[in-house]
Amino acid sequence: MSEFWLISAPGDKENLQALERMNTVTSKSNLSNNTKFAIPDFKVGTLDSLVGLSDELGKLDTFAESLIKRMAQSVVEVMEDAKGKVQENLLANGGLKEKMKCLKIDLTSFVTHFEWDMAKYPAKQPLVSVVDTLTKQLAQIETDLKSRTAAYNTLKTNLENLEKKSRENLFTRTLSDIVNKEDFVLDSEYLVTLLVIVPKPSYIQWQKTYESLSDMVVPRSTKLITEDKEGGLFTVTLFRKVIDDFKTKAKENKFTVREFYYDEKEIKKEREEMTRLLSDKKQQYGPLLRWLKVNFSEAFIAWIHIKALRVFVESVLRYGLPVNFQAVLLQPHKKSSTKRLREVLNSVFRHLDEVAAASLLDASVEIPGLQLNNQDYFPYVYFHIDLSLLD
């Protein structure tokens, strides 16, 4: 499973024993993999400031998760035909261990081997400063994401619109990739070449009758330019003064004259536009994908640091000073075992908050002083990490 539970309990002897009991039960029952989650000792400041930080970190956590999901979706959209390779592009830098510094590792490995990045987020700084650094970092990534993807998506949309025009039916599709100068009589005072859409079952009828649909039609002037599953696009050359009569007679025979004027400059412009858009998209693809990979990693790493900060702040608020708690990362083995795992945790840590433990059994019990329902609150500190970013 790509789901993790990040919990903490007080670090005194009784609760460390409770953690050991939890590890024993979850291991024997094959409920989860459990690993210690190292969090540095931060400068605590006042409890009032911690209460404010708790609220701010909650919002930042939600924002960071939303951002990395948007970035993951952007990778899907940019890769288009290579969507099967998306996951291998959603990686994180390998952490702080020297041998892993330059490696990209999968997200699960990063979370289970998490180490606080002291260089980027110094633990000796006040917590407010650390949170401010994370907030500014993620805000800048979001700003860049919007501008970069907007430019690429505009390009992609323009290209898709042009390509769509070439896939439409003969009545509406662009003709710049089909017609040639040689197909038309141009710069003639008297003659003009029209394009006529003929249903497939009427090809023979067209060949037999087009010369007699009107006076002054040039004999043997028709040629099939292109066709789709419904019909074909034929040229026919005639005198300008009989255009209206020819159109009327053609319509009576279920032949449709398509309004089209061969303008070499316009056709060249449209062809060049397609070439330019294809070239621009190709040029932007590589840099954008590289930017997404690098900054997805940065945003993801920041998100897990935010989870660590939330555990620290909530543990201090819940268990008091001096700071003394143990954080543990649980990875449930399967979805069906999460209910049993929750029961084990609630049983092992029931003594930390009898009211909360009781409320878990009785949905009608409200926890005094908390703006949470019993589904959000447990006797122990708990945060959820879901790595299913593309669901």
C-alpha positions in Angstrom: 0.0 0.0 0.0 1.1 3.6 -0.7 -0.5 4.7 2.6 1.4 5.6 5.8 0.3 6.5 9.3 2.7 8.9 11.1 2.0 8.7 14.9 3.7 9.7 18.1 3.5 8.8 21.8 5.3 10.2 24.8 8.9 9.1 25.2 8.6 7.9 28.9 9.3 4.3 29.9 5.6 3.3 30.0 4.8 4.6 26.5 8.0 3.2 25.0 6.8 -0.1 26.3 3.4 0.6 24.7 5.2 1.2 21.4 7.0 -2.1 21.8 3.7 -3.9 22.4 2.3 -2.2 19.3 5.3 -3.4 17.2 4.9 -6.9 18.5 1.2 -7.1 17.9 1.3 -5.5 14.4 4.2 -7.7 13.4 2.7 -11.0 14.6 -0.7 -10.1 13.0 1.0 -8.9 9.8 -0.8 -5.6 10.0 1.9 -3.1 9.2 5.6 -2.3 8.8 6.8 0.1 11.5 9.9 2.2 11.6 11.1 5.0 13.8 10.6 8.5 12.3 13.4 10.8 13.4 12.5 14.4 14.1 15.1 16.9 15.4 14.7 19.0 18.6 13.4 22.3 17.5 13.2 25.6 19.4 9.8 25.4 21.0 9.0 29.0 21.7 5.7 29.8 23.5 2.7 27.4 23.6 0.6 30.3 22.1 3.0 30.4 19.1 2.7 26.6 18.8 -1.1 26.8 18.7 -0.9 29.3 15.8 1.7 27.2 14.0 -0.5 24.1 14.4 -3.2 25.8 12.4 -0.8 27.3 9.8 0.9 23.9 9.3 -2.5 22.2 8.7 -3.2 24.6 5.9 0.3 24.3 4.5 0.1 20.5 4.6 -3.1 20.6 2.5 -1.6 23.1 0.1 1.6 21.1 -0.4 -0.4 17.9 -1.0 -2.6 19.6 -3.5 0.5 21.1 -5.2 2.4 17.8 -5.7 -0.8 16.2 -7.0 -1.1 19.0 -9.6 2.5 18.5 -10.5 2.1 14.8 -10.9 -0.9 15.4 -13.1 1.1 17.9 -15.2 3.7 15.2 -15.7 0.9 12.9 -17.0 -0.3 15.6 -19.4 3.1 16.5 -20.7 4.2 12.9 -21.3 1.0 12.1 -23.3 1.9 9.0 -25.3 4.4 7.8 -22.6 2.0 7.7 -19.7 3.2 4.3 -18.7 6.5 5.9 -17.7 5.0 8.6 -15.5 5.8 6.9 -12.2 9.5 6.6 -12.9 9.6 10.4 -13.3 7.9 11.0 -9.9 10.9 10.5 -7.7 12.6 12.3 -4.8 16.2 13.1 -4.2 17.8 10.3 -2.2 18.1 12.0 1.2 21.1 13.1 3.1 23.2 10.0 3.3 26.3 10.8 1.3 26.0 7.8 -1.0 22.4 8.6 -1.8 22.7 12.4 -2.3 22.7 12.3 -6.1 20.3 9.4 -6.4 16.6 9.6 -7.2 14.6 7.1 -5.2 10.9 6.2 -5.1 8.6 8.1 -2.8 8.0 5.2 -0.5 11.7 4.7 0.1 12.1 8.4 0.8 9.4 8.4 3.4 10.6 5.2 5.1 14.2 6.5 5.2 13.4 10.1 6.0 16.1 12.3 7.4 15.6 16.0 8.2 17.5 18.3 5.8 19.5 20.5 8.3 21.1 22.5 5.4 17.9 23.5 3.8 15.7 23.8 7.0 18.1 24.5 10.0 16.5 23.1 13.1 18.3 25.8 15.2 16.2 28.4 13.7 12.9 29.3 15.3 10.0 27.1 14.1 8.3 30.1 12.6 11.3 30.7 10.4 11.4 27.1 9.3 7.7 27.2 8.4 8.2 30.5 6.6 11.0 29.0 4.5 8.8 26.1 3.5 5.8 28.4 2.7 7.9 30.6 0.4 9.5 27.7 -1.3 6.1 26.0 -2.1 4.5 29.3 -3.1 7.4 30.0 -5.6 7.1 26.5 -7.1 3.3 27.0 -7.5 3.9 30.3 -9.2 6.4 28.8 -11.6 4.2 25.8 -12.2 1.3 28.0 -13.3 3.3 30.1 -15.7 5.3 27.2 -17.2 2.3 24.9 -17.7 0.1 27.8 -18.9 2.6 28.6 -21.7 2.9 24.9 -22.7 -0.8 24.2 -22.5 -1.6 27.3 -24.7 0.9 25.9 -27.3 -0.6 22.4 -27.0 -4.2 23.7 -27.4 -3.3 25.7 -30.5 -1.6 22.7 -32.0 -4.5 20.4 -31.1 -7.0 22.8 -32.7 -4.9 22.8 -35.9 -4.7 19.0 -35.9 -8.4 18.8 -35.1 -9.1 20.8 -38.3 -7.3 18.3 -40.4 -9.3 15.4 -38.9 -12.8 17.0 -39.5 -15.0 16.0 -42.4 -14.6 17.4 -45.9 -17.2 20.1 -45.2 -15.1 21.8 -42.4 -11.6 20.4 -42.3 -8.6 22.5 -43.3 -7.4 22.0 -46.9 -4.0 23.5 -46.5 -2.4 20.1 -46.2 -4.3 18.7 -49.2 -4.6 21.1 -52.1 -1.8 22.2 -54.3 -1.4 25.2 -56.7 -1.5 22.8 -59.7 -5.1 21.8 -58.7 -6.5 25.2 -59.6 -6.8 27.6 -62.5 -5.5 30.8 -61.0 -5.3 34.4 -62.1 -7.8 33.9 -64.9 -10.4 36.6 -65.8 -12.9 34.0 -67.1 -12.2 30.6 -65.5 -12.4 29.4 -61.9 -11.8 26.1 -60.2 -14.4 25.0 -57.6 -14.2 22.2 -55.0 -17.2 19.8 -54.9 -18.0 17.3 -52.2 -19.5 14.1 -53.7 -21.0 11.3 -51.6 -19.1 8.0 -52.3 -22.2 6.2 -53.8 -22.5 9.1 -56.3 -18.9 9.0 -57.7 -20.1 7.5 -61.0 -23.1 9.9 -61.3 -20.7 12.8 -60.8 -18.3 11.7 -63.5 -21.3 11.3 -65.9 -23.1 14.5 -65.2 -20.8 17.2 -63.9 -20.0 18.6 -67.4 -23.8 19.0 -68.0 -24.8 20.5 -64.7 -24.4 23.9 -66.3 -23.2 25.5 -69.5 -19.6 26.4 -69.8 -18.1 23.7 -67.7 -14.6 22.7 -68.9 -14.7 19.0 -70.1 -12.5 16.5 -68.3 -11.6 19.1 -65.7 -12.6 17.1 -62.6 -10.0 15.3 -60.4 -10.3 13.6 -57.0 -8.2 15.5 -54.5 -8.9 13.5 -51.3 -11.6 11.4 -49.7 -12.9 10.2 -46.3 -15.3 7.5 -45.4 -18.3 9.6 -46.5 -17.2 11.0 -49.8 -14.6 12.6 -52.0 -13.4 16.2 -52.8 -13.4 16.8 -56.5 -12.2 19.8 -58.5 -14.1 21.2 -61.4 -13.3 24.2 -63.7 -15.9 26.4 -65.3 -16.6 30.0 -66.4 -17.0 32.5 -63.6 -20.4 33.7 -64.9 -22.1 30.3 -64.4 -20.9 29.7 -60.8 -24.3 30.4 -59.3 -26.1 28.2 -61.8 -23.6 25.4 -61.3 -24.0 25.6 -57.5 -27.8 25.4 -57.7 -27.7 22.4 -60.1 -25.1 20.6 -58.0 -27.2 21.0 -54.9 -30.2 19.5 -56.6 -28.0 16.5 -57.3 -26.7 16.3 -53.7 -23.3 17.6 -54.7 -22.0 20.3 -52.4 -19.7 23.1 -53.6 -17.4 24.0 -50.8 -16.6 27.7 -50.5 -12.8 27.8 -50.9 -10.4 30.3 -52.4 -6.8 29.2 -53.1 -4.6 31.8 -51.4 -1.0 30.7 -51.6 0.1 33.1 -48.8 -2.7 31.9 -46.4 -1.9 28.2 -47.1 1.8 28.8 -46.6 1.1 30.7 -43.4 -1.1 27.8 -42.1 1.5 25.2 -43.0 4.3 27.2 -41.4 2.1 27.7 -38.2 1.7 23.9 -37.8 5.5 23.4 -38.3 6.3 26.2 -35.8 3.9 24.9 -33.2 5.3 21.3 -33.5 8.8 22.7 -33.2 8.0 24.9 -30.2 6.2 22.0 -28.5 9.2 19.8 -29.0 11.6 22.5 -27.8 9.5 23.1 -24.6 8.8 19.4 -23.8 12.3 18.5 -22.5 12.9 21.6 -20.3 9.4 21.5 -18.9 9.6 17.8 -18.0 13.0 18.3 -16.4 11.6 21.3 -14.4 8.6 19.2 -13.3 10.8 16.3 -12.2 13.2 18.5 -10.2 10.5 20.6 -8.5 8.1 17.7 -7.9 11.0 16.2 -5.9 11.5 19.6 -4.0 7.8 20.0 -3.3 7.4 16.4 -2.2 10.4 16.6 0.2 9.0 19.8 1.6 5.7 18.1 2.2 7.2 15.3 4.2 9.2 17.9 6.3 5.8 19.6 6.9 4.4 16.3 8.2 7.4 16.0 10.5 6.8 19.5 11.8 3.2 18.8 12.4 4.1 15.7 14.5 6.5 17.8 16.5 4.1 20.7 17.2 1.1 18.4 18.0 3.2 16.2 20.2 4.4 19.2 22.3 0.9 20.6 22.5 -0.5 17.1 23.4 2.2 15.7 25.7 3.7 19.0 27.1 7.2 20.1 28.0 10.0 19.2 28.2 9.9 17.7 24.7 9.9 14.0 24.9 8.1 11.8 22.4 8.8 9.1 19.9 7.4 9.3 16.3 6.8 6.1 14.4 5.8 5.5 10.7 3.4 2.7 10.1 2.7 1.3 6.6 -0.5 -0.8 6.7 0.0 -4.0 4.7 -3.4 -3.9 3.0 -6.6 -1.9 3.0 -8.6 -4.6 4.8 -6.3 -4.6 7.8 -6.6 -0.9 8.6 -9.6 -1.3 10.8 -7.8 -3.9 12.9 -4.7 -1.8 13.0 -6.6 1.1 14.3 -8.2 -1.0 17.0 -4.7 -2.2 18.1 -3.4 1.4 18.3 -6.5 2.6 20.2 -6.1 -0.3 22.7 -2.4 0.2 23.2 -2.6 4.0 23.7 -6.0 4.2 25.3 -4.4 5.4 28.6 -3.2 8.6 26.9 -6.8 10.0 26.5 -9.6 8.0 28.0 -12.2 10.4 26.6 -10.9 10.2 23.1 -10.7 6.4 23.3 -14.2 6.2 24.5 -15.5 8.5 21.8 -14.0 6.2 19.2 -16.5 3.6 20.3 -19.4 6.1 20.6 -19.8 8.4 17.7 -22.1 10.7 19.8 -19.4 11.6 22.3 -17.9 15.0 21.7 -14.3 15.8 22.8 -14.3 18.9 25.0 -12.3 21.9 23.7 -11.6 20.4 20.2 -13.0 21.5 16.9 -12.8 17.9 15.6 -15.1 15.0 15.3 -14.0 11.6 16.6 -12.9 10.5 13.2 -10.1 13.1 13.2 -8.9 12.6 16.8 -7.2 9.7 18.5 -5.5 9.2 21.9 -2.1 9.5 20.1 -0.9 12.1 17.6 -1.8 10.9 14.1 -1.2 12.1 10.6 -2.0 10.4 7.3 0.4 10.2 4.3 -1.1 9.0 1.0 1.3 8.5 -1.9 -1.5 7.7 -4.4 -0.9 11.0 -6.1 -2.4 10.1 -9.5 -5.7 8.6 -8.2 
